[in-house]
Amino acid sequence: VAIVVATMPVVAQKTKRTNEAIGRASGLMKDARYEESGKIIDSLLAINPNNSDALYLRSNALIEAESYEEALDYCNRAIEHHARKSYYDDSWLYYCRGNIEALLGRYDDAIADFSQALELTPKNDNAHRTRILICRSGCYYYIEDYANTEADLMSALIYDDGTMLGDISASLGDLYLGMGQYTKALLAADGLLEIGKYPAYAHYIKVYAHLGLEEYNSAIDNAIAMALYD
């Protein structure tokens, strides 16, 4: 018992240092300082090749490098070796794998992983839930499951704090164009313009919505408006 009690502070200190290193590497990646981040990840994996957090970050770095198959391998290993005290909870790992599979065009697999990520997301983490729903809706869209696409985007609207409203509205515009529901597409585009997000894309949606409604003068007006942004 004495040996165990004496060892506990040492283990806690080691975990703290590892988590600090993971936090630094993550911050560097967000700043696109991949070489510096990579050195930290290399050092962590040299100490423990099964460090779930380091494997996850390496997977993310490989996504940035567009090495998707290799990124998938690292993400699978991160999921396999995930521990309860890991820096990242397991919902992030399934979210990561879903993104990789979507990039590889494996939409059914991606949907399964995004669904798993949703189940594992803490109840109070609405930002992460919103992010997952938007990504899953995109996979449903690509397999032309428009009902589930709309359901996910509407759910995302409920959970979003306004941060991703532009992305949701743009996705709804795309969806309604694909469904031939041009009046709804116009409403989504108006929403984008109202919040000041992606104005050129809002006019792009309106161009094709008006074309669908055979309102050619309005389509031309919006094409001109779109061109003025770039």
Salt bridges, closest charged atoms under 4 A:
GLU36 OE1 - ARG33 NH2 2.75
ASP42 OD1 - ARG58 NH2 2.65
GLU69 OE2 - ARG106 NH2 2.65
ASP113 OD2 - ARG97 NE 2.80
ASP152 OD2 - ARG136 NE 2.72
ASP190 OD1 - LYS206 NZ 2.74
GLU215 OE1 - HIS210 ND1 2.67
